Amino acid sequence: MTTIVNKMTNCLLFKITNLKGLNAINRRKIHQSFSRNNHWSKYSYVYGASSDPLKPYTVEGVFNDAVQQTPDREFLVSRHENKRYTFAAMEFEVDKLCRSFNAVGLKHGDRVGIWMPNCVLYLTAIIATARLGLILVNINPAYQSDELKHTLTLADVKCLLTLENFKTQNYPEILEKIDSDIWKRPPNTPVNSKVLPTLKSVIFDSENQINGAYNLQTFFDIGFNSNYSIPKIQPDEGCIIQFTSGTTGKPKAALLNHFGLMNNAYCIMKRLGIYDNISKGKLNKFCNPMPLFHASGLSIGVLGPMITKSTVVLPSAHFEPKTAVDVLTKEKCTILFGTPTIFVDILSVLEKLSLAQQVNDLEFGLTGGATCSPILMTKFNNMFPRAKILSLFGMTETSPCSFQNFTDDSDERVKSTVGFIQDHVEAKVVDTNGNMVPFGTPGELLVRGYIIMNGYFNDEEKTKEIIDSNGWLHTGDQFVLYEDGYSSHVGRLKEMIIRGGENLFPKEIEYFLESHPSISQVQVYGIPDHRMGEEVCASVILKSGAMVTEADIKAYSKGKISHFKIPKYIFIEKDGFPMTATGKVQKNRLREMAMQRISRLT
């Protein structure tokens, strides 16, 4: 009898969700209704039911479709390089790079490192490596010699694309610190390094001739007469290595596959309503201030526009708020995305220059990488009353998105959650023993489904630590799941503060302190205390011109939040927060700075 009921339910769901012309509110209600009515228990488990099937996508296949169907549509605008490309023009660049990769002997499955900031060549390499069945290894352009050596060695990189100089970085010198003999050979010759034995080719995007390496034009010249064949690439094959942030030890190399990346990009775009716009004949333009080596910079900033045949705009090589504002006003972008920090900086520039009214085409702000505070959302809504800010949640290892808001979610829903479970994804919340907790109870978030990475490259042990024998990926995030399929991010498990036996979640305290009229940004973290185990500490950035003391902030907090949540130590950060290259605040560094300051006071 149970089997018959389940079949009838699934049949009804299939018929309902396949109706053409469903708007966002109807789709959301169907998802929520199905989520509520089919729970056999009150334990925290949700599934993103959908009759829109997953598709055997590859990056190359999706790009080729766009070239064939919309060759003259603008695909890429790189403002800092003053370059614009249609899909057909990008195909020419991709073909040229593929020929040169073939000429230097790269084969299906080889790893190609890219160590540079946002630029046309970076985006071209994403597509070209996917076409040839190569694996692109994304390397942070801020990496120094030890970090670079770790990534090149761990991923067995065979070919490296890089710049000669960027900001204060001299890339040939950094490589020479790894191997002092690496350049002791003529230009345009293979690398022969005992320290980096797998590395065979280094290509500098430079006009200069560098011993032991190719410059870009020479590299293209050697591929001019080369032909290549496109291998039969399976969707489950790995195509991108994204390095984790490395906040707890050395960065790990997450191997992501075509199937997970492209289907996730499709699902993100669908929930964002991009396909509804397309059906109305409206084109979309994405402002991408995120680094391309970041999972969301790749997914939302490249693969999303590719699969929807939209335009992506790169404002600058690395994030510059004023340049991003210039792009928003002059390129008529419809979608802006980035970390909350990026939004704070962009809104600050818009406010100072009184330019918000010139951003007339913006429809959505999409924020991820960290939880967006209600204060930031309110400021965005006030500045852009015709636009909507939405959240998504994910991580590098999940390709990246597992939760996302619907476009018609209420402001309160957007402020209080990170969205609804993504289509075709399972999620549950468990306690420290691995048992599911009731809905509304915090615990560790586990996810399962097509979005899960292939594993950490060359690190089976670390892979087994994060993906269990049943295929659940342990995120390390404290979450609350609700019966309607939405969720709230409480914080990282390792960031939870245990003060005198009380479990405190930094996000709750941060959100409260950001309500102070003179405070712009807050980071809360725990520091060791001999009596309480841990004490609450806050680093604060004030609004321009504000004058507030530690005592003022404590007085403001008294009577509004529990006494044990009021930070014992508060530091006004005049130079901003230490950040990673992906725009995330380095709480571990703030903690170190605070402990040094406190030690000087005692």
C-alpha positions in Angstrom: 0.0 0.0 0.0 2.8 2.4 0.9 4.5 1.8 -2.5 1.2 2.7 -4.3 0.8 5.9 -2.3 4.4 7.0 -3.1 3.9 6.3 -6.8 0.7 8.4 -6.8 2.5 11.2 -5.0 5.4 11.2 -7.3 3.1 11.0 -10.4 1.1 14.0 -9.1 4.3 16.0 -8.4 5.6 15.2 -11.9 2.3 16.4 -13.5 2.2 19.6 -11.4 5.8 20.7 -11.9 5.8 20.0 -15.6 3.0 22.5 -16.3 4.4 25.1 -18.6 4.4 28.8 -17.6 4.6 28.3 -13.9 5.8 31.4 -12.3 8.2 31.6 -9.4 5.6 31.8 -6.6 3.8 28.7 -7.9 7.0 26.7 -8.2 8.0 27.7 -4.6 4.6 26.7 -3.2 4.8 23.3 -4.9 8.3 22.7 -3.5 7.2 23.8 0.0 4.0 21.7 -0.1 5.8 18.6 -1.2 8.5 19.2 1.4 5.9 19.5 4.2 3.4 16.9 3.3 5.8 14.0 2.8 7.8 14.1 6.1 7.3 10.8 7.9 9.1 12.2 10.9 10.0 15.5 12.5 13.7 15.0 12.0 15.9 17.5 10.0 16.0 16.0 6.5 14.9 17.8 3.3 15.2 16.9 -0.4 15.0 19.3 -3.3 12.2 17.5 -5.3 12.1 18.4 -8.9 10.8 16.8 -12.1 13.3 18.9 -14.2 15.9 16.2 -14.7 19.6 16.5 -14.3 21.3 16.6 -17.7 24.6 15.0 -19.0 26.2 18.4 -19.4 29.9 19.1 -20.0 31.5 22.6 -20.0 32.6 22.2 -23.6 29.1 20.9 -24.7 27.3 23.9 -23.2 29.8 26.4 -24.6 29.6 24.8 -28.1 25.8 25.1 -28.0 26.0 28.8 -27.2 28.5 29.3 -30.0 26.2 27.5 -32.5 23.0 29.1 -31.4 24.0 32.7 -30.5 27.4 33.3 -32.2 27.0 37.1 -32.4 25.8 37.6 -28.8 28.2 39.4 -26.5 29.6 36.9 -24.0 32.6 38.6 -22.3 33.5 42.2 -21.5 36.8 42.7 -19.7 36.7 46.4 -18.8 40.3 46.7 -17.4 41.7 45.1 -20.6 39.3 47.1 -22.9 38.3 43.8 -24.6 34.9 42.6 -25.7 34.0 39.1 -27.2 31.0 37.6 -28.7 30.5 33.8 -28.3 32.0 33.3 -31.8 35.0 35.5 -31.0 35.6 33.6 -27.8 35.5 30.3 -29.8 38.4 31.6 -31.9 40.4 32.3 -28.7 39.6 28.9 -27.2 40.6 27.1 -30.4 43.9 29.0 -30.5 44.7 28.0 -26.9 43.7 24.4 -27.6 46.1 24.2 -30.5 49.0 25.4 -28.3 48.1 23.0 -25.5 48.2 20.2 -28.0 51.5 21.4 -29.4 53.3 21.2 -26.0 52.1 17.6 -25.5 49.2 18.0 -23.1 47.0 14.9 -23.0 43.5 14.0 -21.7 43.6 14.2 -17.8 46.8 16.4 -17.5 46.7 19.3 -15.1 47.1 22.9 -16.2 47.7 25.5 -13.5 46.5 29.0 -13.9 48.1 31.5 -11.6 46.7 34.9 -12.5 44.0 37.4 -11.7 40.7 37.9 -13.7 41.4 38.4 -17.4 40.3 37.2 -20.8 43.0 34.5 -20.9 41.7 33.0 -17.6 38.2 32.6 -18.9 39.6 31.2 -22.2 41.6 28.6 -20.3 38.5 27.5 -18.4 36.8 26.5 -21.6 39.9 25.3 -23.5 41.0 22.9 -20.8 37.5 21.5 -20.5 37.4 21.0 -24.3 40.6 18.9 -24.3 39.7 16.9 -21.2 42.4 18.6 -19.2 42.0 19.6 -15.5 42.4 23.3 -14.8 44.1 24.0 -11.4 43.0 27.3 -10.0 45.8 29.0 -8.1 45.4 32.1 -6.0 47.5 35.0 -7.6 48.6 36.1 -4.1 50.3 32.8 -3.4 54.0 32.9 -2.4 56.7 30.3 -3.0 55.7 27.8 -0.3 52.0 27.9 -1.2 52.7 27.7 -4.9 55.0 24.7 -4.4 52.3 22.9 -2.4 49.7 23.4 -5.1 51.9 22.6 -8.1 53.1 19.4 -6.3 49.8 18.2 -4.9 48.0 18.6 -8.3 51.0 17.3 -10.4 50.7 20.4 -12.6 52.2 19.8 -16.0 51.7 23.3 -17.6 51.4 26.7 -15.9 49.8 29.8 -17.2 50.8 33.0 -15.4 51.8 36.6 -15.6 55.3 38.2 -15.3 54.1 40.8 -12.7 50.9 41.7 -10.9 50.7 44.3 -8.1 53.8 43.6 -5.9 54.2 40.0 -7.2 57.1 39.1 -9.4 56.1 35.6 -10.6 59.4 34.5 -12.2 61.2 35.3 -8.9 58.6 33.4 -6.8 59.1 30.3 -9.0 62.9 30.7 -8.8 62.6 30.6 -5.0 61.1 27.1 -5.4 63.9 26.0 -7.8 66.9 28.2 -8.3 67.8 26.4 -11.5 64.4 26.6 -13.2 65.3 29.5 -15.6 68.8 28.2 -16.5 67.9 27.2 -20.0 67.0 29.1 -23.2 63.6 30.7 -23.8 60.8 28.6 -25.4 62.1 25.3 -24.0 60.5 22.7 -21.7 61.0 23.0 -18.0 63.3 20.4 -16.4 63.0 20.8 -12.6 64.0 18.3 -10.0 62.0 20.2 -7.4 58.8 20.3 -9.6 59.3 17.1 -11.7 55.9 17.1 -13.3 56.1 20.7 -14.5 57.0 20.8 -18.2 55.8 24.1 -19.6 55.5 27.7 -18.2 53.8 30.4 -20.2 54.0 34.0 -19.2 51.3 36.5 -20.5 54.1 38.9 -21.3 55.9 40.3 -24.4 59.3 39.7 -22.8 61.3 36.6 -23.5 62.0 34.7 -20.3 64.6 32.0 -20.1 63.1 28.5 -19.7 59.6 29.6 -20.5 57.3 30.7 -23.3 55.8 34.2 -23.6 52.2 34.1 -24.7 52.7 35.1 -28.4 55.4 32.5 -28.9 53.2 29.9 -27.2 50.4 30.7 -29.7 52.9 30.7 -32.6 53.9 27.1 -31.9 50.3 26.0 -31.9 49.4 27.8 -35.2 49.9 24.7 -37.4 48.8 22.2 -34.7 45.6 20.2 -35.0 43.8 18.6 -32.1 41.0 16.2 -31.6 38.3 16.6 -28.9 38.3 13.4 -26.7 35.0 11.8 -25.6 34.6 13.5 -22.3 32.3 11.9 -19.7 30.2 14.3 -17.6 31.4 12.7 -14.4 35.1 13.5 -15.2 36.9 16.0 -13.1 37.6 19.2 -14.9 38.4 21.8 -12.3 40.5 21.8 -9.1 39.6 24.5 -6.6 41.8 24.9 -3.6 40.1 25.3 -0.2 40.9 28.4 1.8 43.4 26.5 4.0 42.3 28.1 7.3 43.0 24.8 9.1 46.2 23.5 7.6 47.4 23.5 4.0 44.8 24.0 1.2 43.2 20.9 -0.2 42.5 20.3 -3.9 38.8 19.8 -4.4 38.2 18.0 -7.8 34.9 19.1 -9.3 33.3 17.5 -12.4 31.4 18.7 -15.5 28.1 17.2 -14.3 28.1 18.8 -10.9 29.3 22.2 -12.0 27.0 22.7 -15.0 23.9 21.2 -13.5 24.4 23.4 -10.4 24.9 26.5 -12.6 21.7 25.6 -14.4 19.8 25.2 -11.1 21.1 28.5 -9.7 20.1 30.3 -12.9 16.7 28.7 -13.0 15.9 29.7 -9.4 17.2 33.2 -10.1 14.6 33.5 -12.9 17.1 34.0 -15.8 15.2 31.6 -18.0 12.0 33.5 -17.3 13.7 36.6 -18.6 15.0 34.7 -21.7 11.5 33.6 -22.5 10.5 37.2 -22.5 13.3 38.1 -24.9 15.3 39.9 -22.2 19.1 39.6 -22.1 21.1 39.4 -18.8 24.4 41.0 -17.9 26.4 39.7 -14.9 28.8 42.0 -13.0 31.5 39.6 -11.8 33.8 41.2 -9.2 34.7 37.8 -7.7 38.0 36.1 -8.5 37.7 33.4 -11.1 39.7 31.0 -8.9 36.8 31.2 -6.4 34.0 28.6 -6.8 31.2 31.1 -7.1 33.3 33.4 -9.3 33.6 30.4 -11.7 30.0 29.1 -11.3 27.9 32.2 -11.2 30.4 34.4 -13.0 31.3 32.2 -16.0 29.3 29.0 -16.2 26.0 30.7 -15.3 26.3 33.3 -18.1 27.5 30.5 -20.5 24.5 28.2 -19.9 22.0 31.1 -20.2 23.8 32.7 -23.2 24.3 35.9 -21.2 27.1 38.4 -20.8 29.7 38.4 -18.1 31.5 41.6 -17.2 34.9 41.6 -15.5 35.3 45.0 -13.9 39.0 44.6 -12.9 41.8 42.2 -12.4 41.1 42.1 -8.7 38.3 43.6 -6.7 38.2 47.4 -6.8 34.9 48.9 -5.5 35.0 52.0 -7.7 35.6 50.0 -10.8 32.7 47.7 -10.0 30.5 50.8 -9.5 31.7 52.2 -12.9 30.7 48.9 -14.5 27.3 48.8 -12.8 26.5 52.3 -14.0 27.9 52.2 -17.6 27.4 48.5 -18.6 23.8 48.3 -17.4 24.4 45.1 -15.5 21.3 43.3 -14.3 22.9 41.0 -11.8 25.6 41.7 -9.2 27.0 39.0 -7.0 29.8 38.6 -4.5 30.6 38.1 -0.8 28.9 40.4 1.8 32.2 42.3 2.1 32.1 43.1 -1.6 28.6 44.4 -1.3 29.5 46.5 1.7 32.3 48.1 -0.2 30.3 48.7 -3.4 27.3 50.2 -1.5 29.7 52.5 0.4 31.2 53.9 -2.9 27.7 54.3 -4.4 26.6 56.1 -1.3 29.6 58.5 -1.1 29.4 59.3 -4.8 25.6 59.5 -4.9 25.5 57.1 -7.9 22.8 54.7 -6.8 20.2 56.4 -9.0 22.3 55.7 -12.0 22.2 51.9 -11.5 18.8 51.6 -13.2 19.1 48.1 -14.7 20.0 46.1 -11.6 17.5 43.4 -10.8 19.3 41.2 -8.4 22.1 41.2 -5.9 23.2 37.6 -5.1 25.4 37.1 -2.1 27.3 34.1 -0.9 30.6 33.0 0.5 29.4 34.1 4.0 26.1 34.9 5.6 24.7 38.3 4.6 23.6 40.4 7.6 20.0 41.8 7.8 21.6 45.3 8.1 23.3 44.9 4.7 20.1 43.6 3.1 18.1 46.5 4.4 20.7 49.0 3.1 20.6 47.3 -0.3 16.8 47.4 -0.4 16.8 51.1 0.5 19.4 52.0 -2.1 17.8 49.8 -4.9 14.0 49.6 -4.2 13.4 48.1 -7.6 16.1 45.4 -7.1 16.2 42.4 -4.8 19.0 40.9 -2.8 19.1 37.1 -2.3 21.3 34.6 -0.5 22.7 31.3 -1.5 24.8 29.0 0.5 27.4 26.4 -0.5 31.0 25.5 -0.4 33.8 24.6 -2.8 33.3 20.9 -2.3 29.6 21.2 -3.4 30.0 22.8 -6.8 29.1 25.1 -5.0 25.4 25.8 -4.2 23.1 23.7 -1.9 20.6 26.4 -0.7 19.2 29.4 -2.5 16.4 31.9 -2.0 13.5 32.2 -4.5 13.1 35.6 -6.2 9.7 36.1 -4.6 10.8 35.3 -1.0 9.7 37.9 1.5 12.3 40.3 2.8 12.0 38.6 6.2 12.6 35.2 4.7 15.7 36.4 2.9 17.0 38.1 6.0 16.5 35.1 8.3 17.5 32.2 6.0 20.1 31.2 3.3 17.3 29.9 1.2 15.4 26.8 0.1 17.1 23.4 -0.6 18.5 23.3 -4.1 16.8 21.0 -6.6 18.0 17.4 -6.5 20.0 17.9 -3.3 19.5 16.2 0.0 20.4 17.8 3.3 20.1 16.8 7.0 21.3 18.2 10.3 22.9 15.9 12.9 24.2 16.1 16.4 27.7 15.2 17.5 26.8 11.5 17.5 25.7 11.7 13.8 22.0 11.3 14.7 19.4 13.6 13.0 18.0 16.3 15.2 14.4 17.6 15.2 13.5 20.5 12.8 14.5 23.8 14.2 17.4 22.4 16.2 21.0 23.4 15.4 23.6 20.8 14.4 26.0 20.0 11.7 24.8 20.2 8.1 25.4 17.2 5.8 24.5 17.3 2.1 24.4 14.6 -0.6 23.7 14.5 -4.3 25.1 15.3 -7.7 26.9 18.5 -6.4 29.4 16.5 -4.4 33.0 16.8 -5.6 34.9 13.7 -6.9 37.2 14.0 -3.9 40.3 15.8 -2.8 42.9 15.2 -5.5 45.8 12.9 -4.4 44.4 12.8 -0.9 42.1 9.8 -0.3 42.4 10.1 3.5 41.1 13.7 3.6 38.3 12.7 1.2 37.2 10.0 3.6 37.2 12.4 6.5 34.6 14.7 4.8 32.6 12.2 2.7 31.3 9.3 4.7 30.5 5.8 3.4 26.9 6.7 2.7 27.9 9.6 0.4 27.1 12.4 2.9 29.4 15.3 2.8 30.1 16.8 6.3 30.2 20.6 5.8 31.4 21.6 9.3 28.7 24.2 9.4 26.2 24.7 12.2 22.7 24.9 10.6 19.1 24.9 11.4 16.7 23.1 9.0 13.0 24.0 8.9 10.2 21.7 7.8 9.3 24.0 4.9 12.7 23.3 3.3 14.4 26.6 4.3 17.5 26.8 6.4 19.5 29.2 8.6 23.3 29.2 8.9 24.3 29.5 12.5 28.1 29.5 11.9 31.1 27.2 11.5 31.3 24.5 14.1 34.9 25.5 14.8 33.8 29.1 15.3 31.2 28.3 18.0 32.3 29.9 21.3 32.0 27.8 24.5 32.0 30.3 27.4 31.6 28.8 30.8 29.5 26.0 29.3 27.3 28.3 27.2 27.3 27.6 23.5 27.5 31.0 21.7 27.1 31.5 18.0 29.1 34.5 16.7 26.6 35.3 13.9 23.9 36.2 16.4 26.2 38.6 18.2 27.5 40.1 15.0 24.0 40.8 13.7 23.1 42.5 16.9 26.2 44.7 17.0 25.6 45.7 13.4 22.4 47.3 14.5 24.4 50.0 16.3 24.0 53.2 14.2 27.8 53.9 14.2 29.0 50.4 13.3 29.6 49.2 9.7 31.0 45.7 10.1 31.6 43.3 13.0 33.5 40.0 13.4 33.0 38.0 16.6 35.2 35.2 17.8 36.4 33.4 20.9 39.7 33.7 22.6 41.2 31.4 25.3 40.4 32.3 28.9 41.8 30.5 31.9 38.5 30.8 33.9 35.7 30.7 31.4 37.4 28.5 28.8 36.7 31.1 26.1 35.7 34.8 26.2 33.8 36.7 23.5 35.9 39.2 21.5 34.7 41.5 18.7 36.5 43.4 16.0 34.5 46.4 14.8 34.7 48.7 11.8 33.0 52.1 12.3 31.1 54.0 9.8 32.9 57.0 8.2 33.2 59.8 10.7 31.8 57.9 13.7 33.3 58.2 17.1 32.5 55.3 19.4 34.4 53.7 22.2 34.5 50.1 23.6 32.5 51.3 26.6 29.8 52.9 24.4 29.3 49.6 22.6 29.0 47.7 25.8 26.5 50.2 27.2 24.5 49.9 24.0 24.4 46.1 24.4 23.4 46.0 28.0 19.8 45.0 28.5 19.4 44.1 24.8 21.3 40.8 24.7 22.3 38.4 27.4 25.2 39.6 29.6 27.3 36.6 28.6 27.0 37.5 24.9 28.3 41.0 25.3 32.0 40.9 24.2 34.5 41.2 27.0 37.0 42.6 24.5 36.1 45.0 21.7 38.7 46.4 19.2 38.1 49.2 16.8 39.8 48.2 13.5 41.0 51.4 11.8 42.7 49.5 8.9 39.9 47.1 8.1 39.8 43.3 8.5 42.5 41.0 7.2 41.0 39.3 4.1 41.6 36.3 1.9 41.9 36.9 -1.8 38.3 35.6 -2.2 36.9 38.3 0.0 36.5 36.3 3.2 37.5 37.7 6.6 40.4 35.9 8.2 39.0 35.3 11.7 42.0 33.3 12.7 44.2 36.3 12.0 41.9 38.6 14.0 42.0 36.2 16.9 45.9 36.2 16.8 45.9 40.0 16.7 43.5 40.2 19.6 45.5 37.8 21.7 48.6 39.9 21.1 46.9 43.1 22.1 45.4 41.5 25.3 48.8 40.1 26.3 50.3 43.6 26.1 47.6 44.8 28.4 48.2 42.2 31.1 
